[in-house]
Amino acid sequence: MPYEKLIPCSSDGNRYATSVCHHLQDYLQFSANKKSKGFFSASSVLISTGESLGKKITYQDGKNSPVLLNFCPFCGGKLHSIGDE
Ligand SMILES: [Zn+2]
């Protein structure tokens, strides 16, 4: 079976990530409580229009508040349109 071409993380036209690479995808979890550790993904939607803002990727260490990742720690791709804020 041929390897899929690695698509790096990117954030195009959305506030958060539009695509996530396989490496990060492997680590992503989708539900968290205060003591969870690891990488988490949540789809972000603008409530007023229903427009998708992309995938919001955060990291939690189980002690502090979640940290929003601007760049993927695996491929270095953009996870957040920093200039957008
Ligand atoms: Zn990545």
PDB file of the backbone (N, CA, C, O) and the ligand in Angstrom, with CONECT records:
HET     ZN  A 101       1
ATOM      1  N   MET A   1       0.850  -1.196   0.000  1.00  0.00           N
ATOM      2  CA  MET A   1       0.000   0.000   0.000  1.00  0.00           C
ATOM      3  C   MET A   1       0.880   1.240   0.000  1.00  0.00           C
ATOM      4  O   MET A   1       1.720   1.394   0.886  1.00  0.00           O
ATOM      5  N   PRO A   2       0.709   2.113  -0.960  1.00  0.00           N
ATOM      6  CA  PRO A   2       1.563   3.315  -1.013  1.00  0.00           C
ATOM      7  C   PRO A   2       1.249   4.290   0.124  1.00  0.00           C
ATOM      8  O   PRO A   2       0.109   4.413   0.573  1.00  0.00           O
ATOM      9  N   TYR A   3       2.281   4.964   0.562  1.00  0.00           N
ATOM     10  CA  TYR A   3       2.075   5.971   1.601  1.00  0.00           C
ATOM     11  C   TYR A   3       1.315   7.155   1.029  1.00  0.00           C
ATOM     12  O   TYR A   3       1.545   7.574  -0.105  1.00  0.00           O
ATOM     13  N   GLU A   4       0.414   7.679   1.827  1.00  0.00           N
ATOM     14  CA  GLU A   4      -0.250   8.910   1.411  1.00  0.00           C
ATOM     15  C   GLU A   4       0.744  10.045   1.498  1.00  0.00           C
ATOM     16  O   GLU A   4       1.579  10.093   2.401  1.00  0.00           O
ATOM     17  N   LYS A   5       0.645  10.951   0.555  1.00  0.00           N
ATOM     18  CA  LYS A   5       1.516  12.125   0.586  1.00  0.00           C
ATOM     19  C   LYS A   5       1.170  12.941   1.826  1.00  0.00           C
ATOM     20  O   LYS A   5      -0.001  13.163   2.135  1.00  0.00           O
ATOM     21  N   LEU A   6       2.198  13.378   2.521  1.00  0.00           N
ATOM     22  CA  LEU A   6       1.960  14.174   3.728  1.00  0.00           C
ATOM     23  C   LEU A   6       1.460  15.557   3.359  1.00  0.00           C
ATOM     24  O   LEU A   6       2.128  16.315   2.656  1.00  0.00           O
ATOM     25  N   ILE A   7       0.287  15.862   3.843  1.00  0.00           N
ATOM     26  CA  ILE A   7      -0.259  17.209   3.672  1.00  0.00           C
ATOM     27  C   ILE A   7       0.037  17.974   4.952  1.00  0.00           C
ATOM     28  O   ILE A   7      -0.454  17.603   6.018  1.00  0.00           O
ATOM     29  N   PRO A   8       0.825  19.025   4.866  1.00  0.00           N
ATOM     30  CA  PRO A   8       1.158  19.758   6.093  1.00  0.00           C
ATOM     31  C   PRO A   8      -0.045  20.518   6.641  1.00  0.00           C
ATOM     32  O   PRO A   8      -1.006  20.791   5.922  1.00  0.00           O
ATOM     33  N   CYS A   9       0.025  20.848   7.909  1.00  0.00           N
ATOM     34  CA  CYS A   9      -1.017  21.663   8.517  1.00  0.00           C
ATOM     35  C   CYS A   9      -1.052  23.020   7.831  1.00  0.00           C
ATOM     36  O   CYS A   9      -0.014  23.563   7.451  1.00  0.00           O
ATOM     37  N   SER A  10      -2.246  23.558   7.677  1.00  0.00           N
ATOM     38  CA  SER A  10      -2.337  24.895   7.109  1.00  0.00           C
ATOM     39  C   SER A  10      -3.596  25.596   7.592  1.00  0.00           C
ATOM     40  O   SER A  10      -4.561  24.976   8.039  1.00  0.00           O
ATOM     41  N   SER A  11      -3.542  26.888   7.484  1.00  0.00           N
ATOM     42  CA  SER A  11      -4.674  27.725   7.848  1.00  0.00           C
ATOM     43  C   SER A  11      -4.875  28.710   6.706  1.00  0.00           C
ATOM     44  O   SER A  11      -4.188  29.729   6.627  1.00  0.00           O
ATOM     45  N   ASP A  12      -5.818  28.402   5.822  1.00  0.00           N
ATOM     46  CA  ASP A  12      -6.044  29.217   4.629  1.00  0.00           C
ATOM     47  C   ASP A  12      -7.413  29.860   4.669  1.00  0.00           C
ATOM     48  O   ASP A  12      -8.432  29.186   4.516  1.00  0.00           O
ATOM     49  N   GLY A  13      -7.432  31.136   4.872  1.00  0.00           N
ATOM     50  CA  GLY A  13      -8.701  31.860   4.802  1.00  0.00           C
ATOM     51  C   GLY A  13      -9.584  31.660   6.015  1.00  0.00           C
ATOM     52  O   GLY A  13     -10.624  32.307   6.138  1.00  0.00           O
ATOM     53  N   ASN A  14      -9.186  30.773   6.913  1.00  0.00           N
ATOM     54  CA  ASN A  14      -9.924  30.570   8.148  1.00  0.00           C
ATOM     55  C   ASN A  14      -9.082  31.042   9.314  1.00  0.00           C
ATOM     56  O   ASN A  14      -7.862  31.163   9.212  1.00  0.00           O
ATOM     57  N   ARG A  15      -9.743  31.302  10.409  1.00  0.00           N
ATOM     58  CA  ARG A  15      -9.008  31.708  11.599  1.00  0.00           C
ATOM     59  C   ARG A  15      -8.125  30.577  12.130  1.00  0.00           C
ATOM     60  O   ARG A  15      -6.989  30.793  12.551  1.00  0.00           O
ATOM     61  N   TYR A  16      -8.690  29.359  12.096  1.00  0.00           N
ATOM     62  CA  TYR A  16      -7.953  28.202  12.608  1.00  0.00           C
ATOM     63  C   TYR A  16      -7.602  27.260  11.469  1.00  0.00           C
ATOM     64  O   TYR A  16      -7.809  27.587  10.300  1.00  0.00           O
ATOM     65  N   ALA A  17      -7.073  26.096  11.804  1.00  0.00           N
ATOM     66  CA  ALA A  17      -6.533  25.192  10.792  1.00  0.00           C
ATOM     67  C   ALA A  17      -7.602  24.660   9.839  1.00  0.00           C
ATOM     68  O   ALA A  17      -8.692  24.275  10.262  1.00  0.00           O
ATOM     69  N   THR A  18      -7.271  24.644   8.547  1.00  0.00           N
ATOM     70  CA  THR A  18      -8.155  24.051   7.551  1.00  0.00           C
ATOM     71  C   THR A  18      -7.745  22.617   7.256  1.00  0.00           C
ATOM     72  O   THR A  18      -8.590  21.789   6.919  1.00  0.00           O
ATOM     73  N   SER A  19      -6.461  22.317   7.380  1.00  0.00           N
ATOM     74  CA  SER A  19      -6.033  20.927   7.258  1.00  0.00           C
ATOM     75  C   SER A  19      -4.973  20.631   8.312  1.00  0.00           C
ATOM     76  O   SER A  19      -4.225  21.506   8.746  1.00  0.00           O
ATOM     77  N   VAL A  20      -4.942  19.363   8.703  1.00  0.00           N
ATOM     78  CA  VAL A  20      -4.064  18.908   9.774  1.00  0.00           C
ATOM     79  C   VAL A  20      -3.266  17.718   9.251  1.00  0.00           C
ATOM     80  O   VAL A  20      -3.843  16.803   8.664  1.00  0.00           O
ATOM     81  N   CYS A  21      -1.946  17.715   9.455  1.00  0.00           N
ATOM     82  CA  CYS A  21      -1.105  16.639   8.935  1.00  0.00           C
ATOM     83  C   CYS A  21      -1.354  15.329   9.683  1.00  0.00           C
ATOM     84  O   CYS A  21      -1.944  15.330  10.763  1.00  0.00           O
ATOM     85  N   HIS A  22      -0.904  14.216   9.108  1.00  0.00           N
ATOM     86  CA  HIS A  22      -1.143  12.895   9.699  1.00  0.00           C
ATOM     87  C   HIS A  22      -0.531  12.755  11.082  1.00  0.00           C
ATOM     88  O   HIS A  22      -1.107  12.118  11.965  1.00  0.00           O
ATOM     89  N   HIS A  23       0.645  13.355  11.266  1.00  0.00           N
ATOM     90  CA  HIS A  23       1.331  13.222  12.551  1.00  0.00           C
ATOM     91  C   HIS A  23       0.490  13.806  13.680  1.00  0.00           C
ATOM     92  O   HIS A  23       0.291  13.179  14.721  1.00  0.00           O
ATOM     93  N   LEU A  24       0.003  15.018  13.447  1.00  0.00           N
ATOM     94  CA  LEU A  24      -0.815  15.671  14.469  1.00  0.00           C
ATOM     95  C   LEU A  24      -2.146  14.931  14.621  1.00  0.00           C
ATOM     96  O   LEU A  24      -2.641  14.736  15.732  1.00  0.00           O
ATOM     97  N   GLN A  25      -2.706  14.528  13.496  1.00  0.00           N
ATOM     98  CA  GLN A  25      -3.985  13.807  13.505  1.00  0.00           C
ATOM     99  C   GLN A  25      -3.909  12.566  14.410  1.00  0.00           C
ATOM    100  O   GLN A  25      -4.861  12.241  15.119  1.00  0.00           O
ATOM    101  N   ASP A  26      -2.764  11.888  14.368  1.00  0.00           N
ATOM    102  CA  ASP A  26      -2.573  10.683  15.183  1.00  0.00           C
ATOM    103  C   ASP A  26      -2.666  10.965  16.680  1.00  0.00           C
ATOM    104  O   ASP A  26      -3.041  10.093  17.464  1.00  0.00           O
ATOM    105  N   TYR A  27      -2.324  12.182  17.064  1.00  0.00           N
ATOM    106  CA  TYR A  27      -2.290  12.514  18.487  1.00  0.00           C
ATOM    107  C   TYR A  27      -3.548  13.226  18.970  1.00  0.00           C
ATOM    108  O   TYR A  27      -3.763  13.388  20.172  1.00  0.00           O
ATOM    109  N   LEU A  28      -4.378  13.651  18.013  1.00  0.00           N
ATOM    110  CA  LEU A  28      -5.518  14.481  18.391  1.00  0.00           C
ATOM    111  C   LEU A  28      -6.573  13.702  19.161  1.00  0.00           C
ATOM    112  O   LEU A  28      -6.908  12.567  18.822  1.00  0.00           O
ATOM    113  N   GLN A  29      -7.087  14.337  20.203  1.00  0.00           N
ATOM    114  CA  GLN A  29      -8.206  13.802  20.948  1.00  0.00           C
ATOM    115  C   GLN A  29      -9.327  14.835  20.867  1.00  0.00           C
ATOM    116  O   GLN A  29      -9.093  16.012  20.594  1.00  0.00           O
ATOM    117  N   PHE A  30     -10.545  14.365  21.109  1.00  0.00           N
ATOM    118  CA  PHE A  30     -11.666  15.260  20.837  1.00  0.00           C
ATOM    119  C   PHE A  30     -12.470  15.664  22.058  1.00  0.00           C
ATOM    120  O   PHE A  30     -13.323  16.547  21.972  1.00  0.00           O
ATOM    121  N   SER A  31     -12.213  15.037  23.182  1.00  0.00           N
ATOM    122  CA  SER A  31     -12.893  15.523  24.369  1.00  0.00           C
ATOM    123  C   SER A  31     -11.890  15.614  25.502  1.00  0.00           C
ATOM    124  O   SER A  31     -10.993  14.782  25.634  1.00  0.00           O
ATOM    125  N   ALA A  32     -12.060  16.630  26.305  1.00  0.00           N
ATOM    126  CA  ALA A  32     -11.083  16.890  27.352  1.00  0.00           C
ATOM    127  C   ALA A  32     -11.780  17.247  28.648  1.00  0.00           C
ATOM    128  O   ALA A  32     -12.846  17.863  28.644  1.00  0.00           O
ATOM    129  N   ASN A  33     -11.176  16.860  29.747  1.00  0.00           N
ATOM    130  CA  ASN A  33     -11.572  17.453  31.020  1.00  0.00           C
ATOM    131  C   ASN A  33     -10.346  18.166  31.584  1.00  0.00           C
ATOM    132  O   ASN A  33      -9.297  18.203  30.941  1.00  0.00           O
ATOM    133  N   LYS A  34     -10.472  18.712  32.743  1.00  0.00           N
ATOM    134  CA  LYS A  34      -9.414  19.533  33.330  1.00  0.00           C
ATOM    135  C   LYS A  34      -8.068  18.826  33.437  1.00  0.00           C
ATOM    136  O   LYS A  34      -7.013  19.451  33.328  1.00  0.00           O
ATOM    137  N   LYS A  35      -8.123  17.507  33.654  1.00  0.00           N
ATOM    138  CA  LYS A  35      -6.871  16.784  33.897  1.00  0.00           C
ATOM    139  C   LYS A  35      -6.337  16.086  32.661  1.00  0.00           C
ATOM    140  O   LYS A  35      -5.322  15.394  32.730  1.00  0.00           O
ATOM    141  N   SER A  36      -7.016  16.263  31.518  1.00  0.00           N
ATOM    142  CA  SER A  36      -6.552  15.626  30.293  1.00  0.00           C
ATOM    143  C   SER A  36      -5.222  16.216  29.857  1.00  0.00           C
ATOM    144  O   SER A  36      -4.946  17.398  30.059  1.00  0.00           O
ATOM    145  N   LYS A  37      -4.398  15.353  29.246  1.00  0.00           N
ATOM    146  CA  LYS A  37      -3.126  15.808  28.706  1.00  0.00           C
ATOM    147  C   LYS A  37      -3.066  15.468  27.233  1.00  0.00           C
ATOM    148  O   LYS A  37      -3.530  14.409  26.809  1.00  0.00           O
ATOM    149  N   GLY A  38      -2.494  16.366  26.458  1.00  0.00           N
ATOM    150  CA  GLY A  38      -2.290  16.071  25.052  1.00  0.00           C
ATOM    151  C   GLY A  38      -2.851  17.143  24.137  1.00  0.00           C
ATOM    152  O   GLY A  38      -3.125  18.271  24.547  1.00  0.00           O
ATOM    153  N   PHE A  39      -3.011  16.746  22.872  1.00  0.00           N
ATOM    154  CA  PHE A  39      -3.491  17.667  21.846  1.00  0.00           C
ATOM    155  C   PHE A  39      -4.978  17.459  21.639  1.00  0.00           C
ATOM    156  O   PHE A  39      -5.458  16.327  21.573  1.00  0.00           O
ATOM    157  N   PHE A  40      -5.695  18.551  21.539  1.00  0.00           N
ATOM    158  CA  PHE A  40      -7.144  18.466  21.376  1.00  0.00           C
ATOM    159  C   PHE A  40      -7.601  19.307  20.197  1.00  0.00           C
ATOM    160  O   PHE A  40      -7.025  20.347  19.879  1.00  0.00           O
ATOM    161  N   SER A  41      -8.650  18.823  19.566  1.00  0.00           N
ATOM    162  CA  SER A  41      -9.187  19.505  18.408  1.00  0.00           C
ATOM    163  C   SER A  41     -10.656  19.830  18.629  1.00  0.00           C
ATOM    164  O   SER A  41     -11.409  19.007  19.148  1.00  0.00           O
ATOM    165  N   ALA A  42     -11.054  21.017  18.240  1.00  0.00           N
ATOM    166  CA  ALA A  42     -12.461  21.387  18.287  1.00  0.00           C
ATOM    167  C   ALA A  42     -12.785  22.168  17.030  1.00  0.00           C
ATOM    168  O   ALA A  42     -12.021  23.044  16.624  1.00  0.00           O
ATOM    169  N   SER A  43     -13.909  21.856  16.415  1.00  0.00           N
ATOM    170  CA  SER A  43     -14.324  22.634  15.254  1.00  0.00           C
ATOM    171  C   SER A  43     -14.906  23.944  15.733  1.00  0.00           C
ATOM    172  O   SER A  43     -15.728  23.980  16.648  1.00  0.00           O
ATOM    173  N   SER A  44     -14.472  25.011  15.107  1.00  0.00           N
ATOM    174  CA  SER A  44     -14.915  26.328  15.521  1.00  0.00           C
ATOM    175  C   SER A  44     -15.833  26.904  14.449  1.00  0.00           C
ATOM    176  O   SER A  44     -15.496  26.932  13.265  1.00  0.00           O
ATOM    177  N   VAL A  45     -17.000  27.361  14.892  1.00  0.00           N
ATOM    178  CA  VAL A  45     -17.994  27.889  13.959  1.00  0.00           C
ATOM    179  C   VAL A  45     -18.464  29.249  14.458  1.00  0.00           C
ATOM    180  O   VAL A  45     -18.686  29.451  15.652  1.00  0.00           O
ATOM    181  N   LEU A  46     -18.606  30.160  13.534  1.00  0.00           N
ATOM    182  CA  LEU A  46     -19.164  31.470  13.863  1.00  0.00           C
ATOM    183  C   LEU A  46     -20.666  31.302  14.088  1.00  0.00           C
ATOM    184  O   LEU A  46     -21.406  30.995  13.153  1.00  0.00           O
ATOM    185  N   ILE A  47     -21.112  31.503  15.317  1.00  0.00           N
ATOM    186  CA  ILE A  47     -22.504  31.213  15.662  1.00  0.00           C
ATOM    187  C   ILE A  47     -23.488  32.017  14.806  1.00  0.00           C
ATOM    188  O   ILE A  47     -24.502  31.483  14.357  1.00  0.00           O
ATOM    189  N   SER A  48     -23.192  33.278  14.585  1.00  0.00           N
ATOM    190  CA  SER A  48     -24.139  34.155  13.895  1.00  0.00           C
ATOM    191  C   SER A  48     -24.408  33.733  12.454  1.00  0.00           C
ATOM    192  O   SER A  48     -25.530  33.876  11.969  1.00  0.00           O
ATOM    193  N   THR A  49     -23.378  33.208  11.753  1.00  0.00           N
ATOM    194  CA  THR A  49     -23.547  32.880  10.338  1.00  0.00           C
ATOM    195  C   THR A  49     -23.433  31.383  10.059  1.00  0.00           C
ATOM    196  O   THR A  49     -23.789  30.929   8.971  1.00  0.00           O
ATOM    197  N   GLY A  50     -22.944  30.619  11.021  1.00  0.00           N
ATOM    198  CA  GLY A  50     -22.730  29.196  10.792  1.00  0.00           C
ATOM    199  C   GLY A  50     -21.480  28.912   9.979  1.00  0.00           C
ATOM    200  O   GLY A  50     -21.217  27.764   9.622  1.00  0.00           O
ATOM    201  N   GLU A  51     -20.709  29.946   9.684  1.00  0.00           N
ATOM    202  CA  GLU A  51     -19.494  29.819   8.887  1.00  0.00           C
ATOM    203  C   GLU A  51     -18.411  29.083   9.684  1.00  0.00           C
ATOM    204  O   GLU A  51     -18.207  29.358  10.867  1.00  0.00           O
ATOM    205  N   SER A  52     -17.727  28.153   9.030  1.00  0.00           N
ATOM    206  CA  SER A  52     -16.662  27.413   9.706  1.00  0.00           C
ATOM    207  C   SER A  52     -15.412  28.266   9.839  1.00  0.00           C
ATOM    208  O   SER A  52     -14.996  28.933   8.891  1.00  0.00           O
ATOM    209  N   LEU A  53     -14.818  28.236  11.028  1.00  0.00           N
ATOM    210  CA  LEU A  53     -13.569  28.959  11.245  1.00  0.00           C
ATOM    211  C   LEU A  53     -12.381  28.001  11.253  1.00  0.00           C
ATOM    212  O   LEU A  53     -11.245  28.413  11.486  1.00  0.00           O
ATOM    213  N   GLY A  54     -12.647  26.737  11.001  1.00  0.00           N
ATOM    214  CA  GLY A  54     -11.577  25.751  10.960  1.00  0.00           C
ATOM    215  C   GLY A  54     -11.453  24.998  12.264  1.00  0.00           C
ATOM    216  O   GLY A  54     -12.301  25.099  13.151  1.00  0.00           O
ATOM    217  N   LYS A  55     -10.363  24.232  12.359  1.00  0.00           N
ATOM    218  CA  LYS A  55     -10.141  23.413  13.550  1.00  0.00           C
ATOM    219  C   LYS A  55      -9.234  24.139  14.513  1.00  0.00           C
ATOM    220  O   LYS A  55      -8.145  24.590  14.160  1.00  0.00           O
ATOM    221  N   LYS A  56      -9.711  24.242  15.740  1.00  0.00           N
ATOM    222  CA  LYS A  56      -8.932  24.891  16.777  1.00  0.00           C
ATOM    223  C   LYS A  56      -8.137  23.807  17.494  1.00  0.00           C
ATOM    224  O   LYS A  56      -8.720  22.887  18.069  1.00  0.00           O
ATOM    225  N   ILE A  57      -6.808  23.907  17.465  1.00  0.00           N
ATOM    226  CA  ILE A  57      -5.957  22.889  18.076  1.00  0.00           C
ATOM    227  C   ILE A  57      -5.346  23.451  19.357  1.00  0.00           C
ATOM    228  O   ILE A  57      -4.698  24.498  19.344  1.00  0.00           O
ATOM    229  N   THR A  58      -5.561  22.744  20.453  1.00  0.00           N
ATOM    230  CA  THR A  58      -4.988  23.201  21.718  1.00  0.00           C
ATOM    231  C   THR A  58      -4.160  22.088  22.351  1.00  0.00           C
ATOM    232  O   THR A  58      -4.348  20.906  22.062  1.00  0.00           O
ATOM    233  N   TYR A  59      -3.251  22.493  23.211  1.00  0.00           N
ATOM    234  CA  TYR A  59      -2.463  21.535  23.979  1.00  0.00           C
ATOM    235  C   TYR A  59      -2.747  21.736  25.457  1.00  0.00           C
ATOM    236  O   TYR A  59      -2.783  22.868  25.940  1.00  0.00           O
ATOM    237  N   GLN A  60      -2.949  20.642  26.174  1.00  0.00           N
ATOM    238  CA  GLN A  60      -3.163  20.720  27.616  1.00  0.00           C
ATOM    239  C   GLN A  60      -2.126  19.876  28.338  1.00  0.00           C
ATOM    240  O   GLN A  60      -1.780  18.782  27.894  1.00  0.00           O
ATOM    241  N   ASP A  61      -1.635  20.398  29.458  1.00  0.00           N
ATOM    242  CA  ASP A  61      -0.665  19.617  30.241  1.00  0.00           C
ATOM    243  C   ASP A  61      -1.312  19.043  31.499  1.00  0.00           C
ATOM    244  O   ASP A  61      -0.626  18.448  32.330  1.00  0.00           O
ATOM    245  N   GLY A  62      -2.620  19.215  31.645  1.00  0.00           N
ATOM    246  CA  GLY A  62      -3.329  18.640  32.780  1.00  0.00           C
ATOM    247  C   GLY A  62      -3.320  19.519  34.014  1.00  0.00           C
ATOM    248  O   GLY A  62      -3.975  19.204  35.008  1.00  0.00           O
ATOM    249  N   LYS A  63      -2.584  20.616  33.960  1.00  0.00           N
ATOM    250  CA  LYS A  63      -2.507  21.505  35.123  1.00  0.00           C
ATOM    251  C   LYS A  63      -2.983  22.907  34.798  1.00  0.00           C
ATOM    252  O   LYS A  63      -3.749  23.505  35.554  1.00  0.00           O
ATOM    253  N   ASN A  64      -2.527  23.428  33.671  1.00  0.00           N
ATOM    254  CA  ASN A  64      -2.841  24.803  33.325  1.00  0.00           C
ATOM    255  C   ASN A  64      -3.941  24.865  32.266  1.00  0.00           C
ATOM    256  O   ASN A  64      -4.395  23.836  31.765  1.00  0.00           O
ATOM    257  N   SER A  65      -4.360  26.081  31.935  1.00  0.00           N
ATOM    258  CA  SER A  65      -5.372  26.266  30.897  1.00  0.00           C
ATOM    259  C   SER A  65      -4.842  25.757  29.560  1.00  0.00           C
ATOM    260  O   SER A  65      -3.631  25.744  29.343  1.00  0.00           O
ATOM    261  N   PRO A  66      -5.737  25.337  28.659  1.00  0.00           N
ATOM    262  CA  PRO A  66      -5.304  24.896  27.340  1.00  0.00           C
ATOM    263  C   PRO A  66      -4.557  26.005  26.604  1.00  0.00           C
ATOM    264  O   PRO A  66      -4.886  27.184  26.731  1.00  0.00           O
ATOM    265  N   VAL A  67      -3.558  25.610  25.842  1.00  0.00           N
ATOM    266  CA  VAL A  67      -2.784  26.563  25.058  1.00  0.00           C
ATOM    267  C   VAL A  67      -3.178  26.393  23.598  1.00  0.00           C
ATOM    268  O   VAL A  67      -3.157  25.283  23.065  1.00  0.00           O
ATOM    269  N   LEU A  68      -3.535  27.494  22.958  1.00  0.00           N
ATOM    270  CA  LEU A  68      -3.855  27.455  21.534  1.00  0.00           C
ATOM    271  C   LEU A  68      -2.561  27.395  20.733  1.00  0.00           C
ATOM    272  O   LEU A  68      -1.692  28.254  20.885  1.00  0.00           O
ATOM    273  N   LEU A  69      -2.433  26.385  19.883  1.00  0.00           N
ATOM    274  CA  LEU A  69      -1.209  26.239  19.094  1.00  0.00           C
ATOM    275  C   LEU A  69      -1.291  27.077  17.829  1.00  0.00           C
ATOM    276  O   LEU A  69      -2.271  27.005  17.087  1.00  0.00           O
ATOM    277  N   ASN A  70      -0.256  27.870  17.587  1.00  0.00           N
ATOM    278  CA  ASN A  70      -0.171  28.650  16.353  1.00  0.00           C
ATOM    279  C   ASN A  70       0.474  27.850  15.237  1.00  0.00           C
ATOM    280  O   ASN A  70       0.154  28.024  14.061  1.00  0.00           O
ATOM    281  N   PHE A  71       1.405  26.955  15.631  1.00  0.00           N
ATOM    282  CA  PHE A  71       2.108  26.143  14.665  1.00  0.00           C
ATOM    283  C   PHE A  71       2.083  24.687  15.088  1.00  0.00           C
ATOM    284  O   PHE A  71       2.053  24.384  16.281  1.00  0.00           O
ATOM    285  N   CYS A  72       2.097  23.786  14.121  1.00  0.00           N
ATOM    286  CA  CYS A  72       2.125  22.361  14.406  1.00  0.00           C
ATOM    287  C   CYS A  72       3.507  21.972  14.913  1.00  0.00           C
ATOM    288  O   CYS A  72       4.504  22.321  14.280  1.00  0.00           O
ATOM    289  N   PRO A  73       3.599  21.256  16.041  1.00  0.00           N
ATOM    290  CA  PRO A  73       4.903  20.852  16.556  1.00  0.00           C
ATOM    291  C   PRO A  73       5.549  19.752  15.710  1.00  0.00           C
ATOM    292  O   PRO A  73       6.736  19.468  15.875  1.00  0.00           O
ATOM    293  N   PHE A  74       4.793  19.136  14.817  1.00  0.00           N
ATOM    294  CA  PHE A  74       5.324  18.035  13.997  1.00  0.00           C
ATOM    295  C   PHE A  74       5.801  18.508  12.633  1.00  0.00           C
ATOM    296  O   PHE A  74       6.916  18.182  12.225  1.00  0.00           O
ATOM    297  N   CYS A  75       4.977  19.272  11.918  1.00  0.00           N
ATOM    298  CA  CYS A  75       5.350  19.678  10.556  1.00  0.00           C
ATOM    299  C   CYS A  75       5.674  21.165  10.462  1.00  0.00           C
ATOM    300  O   CYS A  75       6.187  21.611   9.436  1.00  0.00           O
ATOM    301  N   GLY A  76       5.389  21.942  11.501  1.00  0.00           N
ATOM    302  CA  GLY A  76       5.686  23.376  11.469  1.00  0.00           C
ATOM    303  C   GLY A  76       4.652  24.183  10.697  1.00  0.00           C
ATOM    304  O   GLY A  76       4.808  25.391  10.521  1.00  0.00           O
ATOM    305  N   GLY A  77       3.593  23.515  10.233  1.00  0.00           N
ATOM    306  CA  GLY A  77       2.550  24.212   9.475  1.00  0.00           C
ATOM    307  C   GLY A  77       1.731  25.137  10.350  1.00  0.00           C
ATOM    308  O   GLY A  77       1.703  25.008  11.574  1.00  0.00           O
ATOM    309  N   LYS A  78       1.069  26.064   9.699  1.00  0.00           N
ATOM    310  CA  LYS A  78       0.268  27.063  10.401  1.00  0.00           C
ATOM    311  C   LYS A  78      -1.047  26.461  10.904  1.00  0.00           C
ATOM    312  O   LYS A  78      -1.760  25.807  10.143  1.00  0.00           O
ATOM    313  N   LEU A  79      -1.369  26.679  12.176  1.00  0.00           N
ATOM    314  CA  LEU A  79      -2.627  26.202  12.746  1.00  0.00           C
ATOM    315  C   LEU A  79      -3.566  27.343  13.086  1.00  0.00           C
ATOM    316  O   LEU A  79      -4.712  27.122  13.478  1.00  0.00           O
ATOM    317  N   HIS A  80      -3.076  28.560  12.935  1.00  0.00           N
ATOM    318  CA  HIS A  80      -3.856  29.712  13.361  1.00  0.00           C
ATOM    319  C   HIS A  80      -3.394  30.909  12.552  1.00  0.00           C
ATOM    320  O   HIS A  80      -2.195  31.173  12.470  1.00  0.00           O
ATOM    321  N   SER A  81      -4.318  31.628  11.959  1.00  0.00           N
ATOM    322  CA  SER A  81      -3.963  32.836  11.212  1.00  0.00           C
ATOM    323  C   SER A  81      -3.643  33.942  12.200  1.00  0.00           C
ATOM    324  O   SER A  81      -4.523  34.655  12.681  1.00  0.00           O
ATOM    325  N   ILE A  82      -2.361  34.062  12.483  1.00  0.00           N
ATOM    326  CA  ILE A  82      -1.934  34.957  13.550  1.00  0.00           C
ATOM    327  C   ILE A  82      -2.240  36.413  13.226  1.00  0.00           C
ATOM    328  O   ILE A  82      -2.601  37.187  14.112  1.00  0.00           O
ATOM    329  N   GLY A  83      -2.097  36.788  11.952  1.00  0.00           N
ATOM    330  CA  GLY A  83      -2.326  38.169  11.555  1.00  0.00           C
ATOM    331  C   GLY A  83      -3.782  38.582  11.639  1.00  0.00           C
ATOM    332  O   GLY A  83      -4.109  39.756  11.467  1.00  0.00           O
ATOM    333  N   ASP A  84      -4.649  37.631  11.899  1.00  0.00           N
ATOM    334  CA  ASP A  84      -6.087  37.827  11.849  1.00  0.00           C
ATOM    335  C   ASP A  84      -6.666  38.470  13.093  1.00  0.00           C
ATOM    336  O   ASP A  84      -7.765  39.024  13.064  1.00  0.00           O
ATOM    337  N   GLU A  85      -5.918  38.394  14.189  1.00  0.00           N
ATOM    338  CA  GLU A  85      -6.444  38.845  15.488  1.00  0.00           C
ATOM    339  C   GLU A  85      -6.517  40.360  15.567  1.00  0.00           C
ATOM    340  O   GLU A  85      -6.936  40.905  16.588  1.00  0.00           O
TER     341      GLU A  85
HETATM  342 ZN    ZN A 101       1.299  19.315  11.186  1.00  0.00          ZN2+
END
